[in-house]
Amino acid sequence: MSGVPWQVKDSRSNRASLIAFPGSLNYDQVPVVAVLLTINTENHKSRPGRAFPWRAFVAALLWAFALAAWAQADILAQGEALVRAGRYADAYQLLEPHEDRLAGDLKFDYLLARSALETGRPGKASFIYERILAQEPNYVGVHLEMGRAYLALGDYVRAKLEFETVLRFENLPPGLREQAQIYGKAADEYIAGKKTVGYGYAEYGFGYDSNAQSATRTSEISVVNGNTLILPPSSLKRSDHYHALSLGGELVHALTGRFSAFGGGDLRSRWYNNVDVADFSALDARAGVGYSEGATNVRIGVNGGRYWLDHEKTRDSFGLNADYRYLL
């Protein structure tokens, strides 16, 4: 949420205090707004009949902003946790309904774009990445992912430019530089007109999760009619170390000078040392055809996926995608 200044004046000393909401509020910042409001409006007691409605209106307005900030922070926290865990389909389902309200927030835009890219929506991802780069042109990770989106859309020239942009940054982490080089090579091969071009990746990670199940630490939860639900220890917040593995790639074959076919897939898994119920795997596949002539680029495809939690299948997904781009 962009900075929204509010000015509350002291009627006796004619002083003014500025209350501003920063781009993202921490939970401990929100109550301060109410405290500032109380301090700056308390001096109207001499005119209760006129001051009270004004104070009530401003208080309600500020609390509305506070509640909105709480809700936004909660959505971003959940989305970030899902993206970090590699649960991109869940992250996209959580974030996409809030795009109209939260678009423009850099963190929200990045999480949504990354989720879109990793779930076979490169067209949507590229538009959001452009929105991010308009605000932060030196966001090097976004340049890399923008290049990946263009690569998936068959816009190989723009993809190459994005990867070259990444390589011009100094002091790049080795992993980021290697990715830009690999994807850049794939873009070069596409541009050179090779009949079949592909790329792939493999990643392994080891880490620590402070809340493997995204659960509450409170064992008692109030439910309807004043009843209390007692959660078992296995359903409470637990931390654990984990291993993560990601594999994937894509092949593109030129059918004619204008038409091409593509197919690819991604497998992501995370397993914990002790909290087995939080183990998950996600398999996503995509295939389709592309058409390119001059400045026109069209790509139509299907995608499907399966998700396992604690080694049990919990969800299947299927979708259709169509992207049309015209280079200006």
C-alpha positions as CSV (number, residue, x, y, z in Angstrom):
1,M,0.0,0.0,0.0
2,S,1.5,3.3,-1.0
3,G,2.2,6.0,1.5
4,V,-1.0,7.7,2.5
5,P,-0.5,10.8,4.7
6,W,-3.0,11.9,7.3
7,Q,-2.8,15.1,9.2
8,V,-4.4,15.6,12.6
9,K,-4.3,19.1,14.0
10,D,-4.2,20.2,17.6
11,S,-6.9,22.9,18.1
12,R,-5.2,24.7,21.0
13,S,-1.6,25.0,19.9
14,N,-2.3,24.8,16.2
15,R,0.4,22.1,15.8
16,A,0.2,19.3,13.3
17,S,1.3,15.7,13.4
18,L,1.8,13.6,10.3
19,I,0.7,10.0,10.3
20,A,1.9,8.1,7.3
21,F,1.4,4.4,6.3
22,P,4.6,3.0,4.8
23,G,4.7,0.5,2.0
24,S,4.3,-2.4,4.3
25,L,3.3,-2.3,7.9
26,N,4.6,-4.6,10.6
27,Y,2.0,-5.9,13.1
28,D,3.5,-3.8,15.9
29,Q,3.1,-0.6,13.9
30,V,-0.6,-0.6,13.5
31,P,-1.7,0.1,17.2
32,V,0.6,3.2,17.2
33,V,-1.8,4.8,14.8
34,A,-4.6,4.7,17.3
35,V,-2.3,6.0,20.1
36,L,-1.3,9.0,17.9
37,L,-4.9,9.7,17.1
38,T,-5.9,9.7,20.8
39,I,-3.0,12.0,21.8
40,N,-3.7,14.5,19.0
41,T,-7.5,14.6,19.4
42,E,-7.8,14.6,23.1
43,N,-7.6,18.4,23.3
44,H,-11.0,18.7,21.8
45,K,-12.8,17.8,25.1
46,S,-13.8,21.5,25.5
47,R,-16.1,21.1,22.5
48,P,-17.4,17.5,22.8
49,G,-20.5,18.1,20.7
50,R,-18.5,19.2,17.6
51,A,-15.4,17.1,18.1
52,F,-16.8,13.7,18.8
53,P,-18.3,13.0,15.4
54,W,-15.1,14.1,13.7
55,R,-12.9,12.1,16.0
56,A,-15.1,9.0,15.5
57,F,-14.9,9.4,11.8
58,V,-11.1,9.7,11.7
59,A,-10.7,6.8,14.2
60,A,-12.9,4.6,12.1
61,L,-11.0,5.6,9.0
62,L,-7.6,4.9,10.6
63,W,-8.8,1.6,12.0
64,A,-10.0,0.6,8.5
65,F,-6.5,1.3,7.2
66,A,-5.0,-0.6,10.1
67,L,-7.2,-3.7,9.5
68,A,-6.4,-3.5,5.8
69,A,-2.7,-3.4,6.6
70,W,-3.1,-6.4,8.9
71,A,-4.9,-8.3,6.1
72,Q,-2.3,-7.4,3.5
73,A,0.6,-8.4,5.8
74,D,-1.1,-11.7,6.4
75,I,-1.7,-12.4,2.7
76,L,1.9,-11.5,1.9
77,A,3.3,-13.7,4.7
78,Q,1.3,-16.7,3.6
79,G,2.2,-16.1,-0.1
80,E,5.9,-15.8,0.8
81,A,5.9,-19.0,2.8
82,L,4.2,-20.9,0.0
83,V,6.7,-19.6,-2.7
84,R,9.7,-20.3,-0.4
85,A,8.3,-23.9,0.0
86,G,7.9,-24.2,-3.8
87,R,4.2,-24.5,-3.5
88,Y,3.6,-22.2,-6.5
89,A,0.1,-23.4,-7.4
90,D,-1.2,-22.8,-3.8
91,A,0.6,-19.4,-3.8
92,Y,-1.1,-18.4,-7.1
93,Q,-4.5,-19.4,-5.9
94,L,-4.0,-17.3,-2.7
95,L,-2.6,-14.2,-4.4
96,E,-4.4,-13.9,-7.7
97,P,-7.8,-12.9,-6.3
98,H,-6.1,-9.9,-4.6
99,E,-4.3,-8.5,-7.6
100,D,-6.8,-5.7,-8.2
101,R,-6.3,-4.4,-4.7
102,L,-2.6,-5.1,-4.1
103,A,-1.1,-4.6,-7.6
104,G,1.8,-2.1,-7.3
105,D,3.2,-3.5,-4.0
106,L,6.6,-4.8,-5.1
107,K,6.5,-7.8,-2.8
108,F,3.0,-8.8,-3.8
109,D,3.8,-8.4,-7.5
110,Y,7.0,-10.5,-7.3
111,L,5.3,-13.3,-5.4
112,L,2.4,-13.4,-7.9
113,A,4.6,-13.2,-10.9
114,R,6.9,-16.0,-9.7
115,S,3.9,-18.1,-8.9
116,A,2.5,-17.4,-12.4
117,L,5.8,-18.2,-14.1
118,E,6.2,-21.5,-12.2
119,T,2.6,-22.7,-13.0
120,G,2.8,-22.2,-16.7
121,R,1.5,-18.7,-17.1
122,P,4.5,-16.9,-18.6
123,G,2.3,-14.2,-20.3
124,K,0.8,-13.0,-17.0
125,A,4.2,-13.3,-15.3
126,S,5.8,-11.1,-18.0
127,F,3.3,-8.3,-17.6
128,I,3.7,-8.3,-13.8
129,Y,7.5,-8.3,-14.1
130,E,7.3,-5.3,-16.4
131,R,5.3,-3.6,-13.7
132,I,8.0,-4.3,-11.2
133,L,10.9,-3.2,-13.4
134,A,9.1,0.1,-14.0
135,Q,9.6,0.8,-10.3
136,E,12.9,-1.1,-9.7
137,P,14.9,-1.3,-13.0
138,N,17.9,-2.8,-11.2
139,Y,16.0,-5.8,-9.7
140,V,18.4,-8.3,-11.1
141,G,16.4,-11.4,-10.2
142,V,13.3,-10.1,-12.0
143,H,15.4,-9.6,-15.1
144,L,16.4,-13.2,-15.0
145,E,12.8,-14.4,-14.5
146,M,11.5,-12.0,-17.2
147,G,14.0,-13.6,-19.6
148,R,12.6,-17.0,-18.6
149,A,9.1,-15.8,-19.3
150,Y,10.0,-14.5,-22.7
151,L,11.8,-17.8,-23.4
152,A,8.6,-19.7,-22.6
153,L,6.6,-17.4,-24.8
154,G,8.9,-17.9,-27.8
155,D,10.1,-14.3,-27.7
156,Y,13.8,-15.3,-27.9
157,V,15.3,-11.9,-28.8
158,R,13.8,-10.2,-25.8
159,A,14.8,-13.2,-23.6
160,K,18.4,-12.9,-24.8
161,L,18.4,-9.2,-24.0
162,E,17.1,-9.9,-20.4
163,F,19.8,-12.5,-19.8
164,E,22.5,-10.2,-21.2
165,T,21.2,-7.5,-18.8
166,V,21.7,-9.9,-15.9
167,L,25.2,-10.6,-16.9
168,R,26.1,-6.9,-16.9
169,F,25.5,-6.6,-13.2
170,E,28.6,-6.8,-11.0
171,N,29.1,-9.2,-8.1
172,L,26.4,-11.6,-9.1
173,P,26.0,-14.8,-7.0
174,P,27.5,-17.7,-8.9
175,G,24.2,-19.5,-9.2
176,L,22.5,-16.5,-10.7
177,R,25.2,-16.0,-13.3
178,E,25.2,-19.6,-14.3
179,Q,21.4,-19.6,-14.8
180,A,21.7,-16.5,-17.0
181,Q,24.4,-18.1,-19.1
182,I,22.5,-21.4,-19.5
183,Y,19.2,-19.7,-20.5
184,G,21.1,-17.2,-22.7
185,K,22.7,-20.1,-24.6
186,A,19.2,-21.6,-25.1
187,A,18.0,-18.3,-26.5
188,D,20.9,-18.1,-28.9
189,E,20.2,-21.6,-30.2
190,Y,16.6,-20.7,-30.8
191,I,17.6,-17.5,-32.7
192,A,20.1,-19.5,-34.7
193,G,17.3,-21.7,-36.0
194,K,18.2,-25.1,-34.5
195,K,15.4,-27.6,-35.1
196,T,15.2,-28.8,-31.6
197,V,16.4,-26.9,-28.5
198,G,16.0,-27.7,-24.9
199,Y,17.1,-26.6,-21.4
200,G,16.9,-28.2,-18.0
201,Y,17.8,-27.6,-14.4
202,A,18.4,-29.5,-11.2
203,E,18.5,-27.9,-7.7
204,Y,19.0,-29.4,-4.2
205,G,18.6,-27.5,-1.0
206,F,18.8,-28.0,2.7
207,G,17.3,-25.7,5.2
208,Y,15.4,-25.1,8.4
209,D,11.7,-24.3,8.7
210,S,10.4,-22.7,11.9
211,N,6.8,-23.8,11.2
212,A,6.8,-26.8,8.9
213,Q,3.0,-27.2,8.9
214,S,2.1,-23.4,9.0
215,A,0.2,-24.2,12.2
216,T,-0.7,-22.3,15.3
217,R,1.2,-22.5,18.5
218,T,-2.0,-22.4,20.6
219,S,-3.5,-25.7,21.5
220,E,-7.0,-24.3,22.4
221,I,-9.1,-22.8,19.6
222,S,-12.5,-21.2,20.2
223,V,-15.3,-22.5,17.8
224,V,-19.0,-21.9,17.5
225,N,-21.3,-21.6,20.5
226,G,-18.5,-20.8,22.8
227,N,-17.0,-24.3,22.5
228,T,-13.2,-24.9,22.7
229,L,-11.3,-27.3,20.4
230,I,-8.2,-28.9,21.8
231,L,-5.6,-29.5,19.1
232,P,-3.2,-32.5,19.5
233,P,0.6,-31.8,19.6
234,S,1.0,-33.1,16.1
235,S,-1.2,-30.3,14.8
236,L,0.7,-27.5,16.5
237,K,3.6,-25.3,15.3
238,R,6.7,-27.5,14.9
239,S,10.1,-26.7,13.5
240,D,12.3,-29.0,11.5
241,H,15.2,-29.3,9.0
242,Y,14.3,-30.2,5.5
243,H,15.7,-31.3,2.1
244,A,14.4,-29.9,-1.1
245,L,14.8,-31.1,-4.7
246,S,13.7,-29.5,-8.0
247,L,14.0,-30.9,-11.5
248,G,12.7,-29.6,-14.7
249,G,13.2,-28.6,-18.3
250,E,11.6,-27.9,-21.7
251,L,12.1,-28.9,-25.3
252,V,11.0,-26.9,-28.3
253,H,10.9,-28.4,-31.8
254,A,10.5,-26.3,-35.0
255,L,7.8,-27.9,-37.1
256,T,8.1,-25.4,-40.0
257,G,9.5,-21.9,-40.3
258,R,6.6,-20.5,-38.4
259,F,5.1,-23.3,-36.2
260,S,6.8,-25.0,-33.3
261,A,5.8,-27.6,-30.7
262,F,6.9,-27.5,-27.1
263,G,6.7,-29.7,-24.0
264,G,8.2,-29.5,-20.5
265,G,7.7,-30.4,-16.9
266,D,8.8,-29.6,-13.3
267,L,9.1,-31.8,-10.2
268,R,9.5,-30.2,-6.8
269,S,9.8,-32.1,-3.5
270,R,10.4,-31.2,0.1
271,W,10.8,-33.7,2.9
272,Y,11.4,-33.1,6.6
273,N,13.6,-35.0,9.0
274,N,10.9,-35.5,11.6
275,V,7.6,-33.8,10.6
276,D,6.6,-36.3,7.9
277,V,3.1,-35.0,7.6
278,A,4.5,-31.8,6.0
279,D,6.4,-33.7,3.2
280,F,5.1,-32.7,-0.2
281,S,5.8,-33.2,-3.9
282,A,4.4,-31.4,-6.9
283,L,4.6,-32.5,-10.5
284,D,3.6,-30.1,-13.4
285,A,3.7,-30.7,-17.1
286,R,2.9,-28.6,-20.1
287,A,2.7,-29.0,-23.9
288,G,1.5,-27.0,-26.8
289,V,2.2,-25.3,-30.1
290,G,3.5,-21.9,-31.0
291,Y,3.3,-19.6,-34.1
292,S,5.7,-16.8,-34.9
293,E,5.8,-14.5,-37.9
294,G,7.5,-11.1,-37.8
295,A,6.3,-9.1,-34.8
296,T,3.5,-11.6,-34.0
297,N,3.9,-14.4,-31.5
298,V,1.2,-16.8,-30.5
299,R,1.4,-19.7,-28.1
300,I,-1.4,-22.1,-27.1
301,G,-1.0,-25.0,-24.7
302,V,-2.3,-27.2,-22.0
303,N,-0.9,-27.8,-18.5
304,G,-1.6,-30.3,-15.8
305,G,-0.3,-31.1,-12.3
306,R,-0.6,-33.4,-9.4
307,Y,0.2,-32.6,-5.7
308,W,1.0,-35.0,-2.9
309,L,1.0,-34.2,0.8
310,D,2.5,-36.8,3.2
311,H,2.9,-39.1,0.2
312,E,-0.9,-39.1,-0.5
313,K,-2.4,-37.5,-3.6
314,T,-4.4,-34.5,-2.6
315,R,-5.0,-32.5,-5.8
316,D,-5.0,-32.7,-9.6
317,S,-5.1,-29.7,-11.8
318,F,-5.6,-29.0,-15.5
319,G,-5.6,-25.8,-17.5
320,L,-5.5,-24.2,-20.9
321,N,-3.2,-21.3,-21.8
322,A,-3.1,-18.9,-24.7
323,D,-0.7,-16.0,-25.1
324,Y,-0.6,-13.4,-27.9
325,R,2.2,-10.9,-28.2
326,Y,2.9,-8.2,-30.8
327,L,6.3,-6.6,-30.6
328,L,6.2,-2.8,-31.0
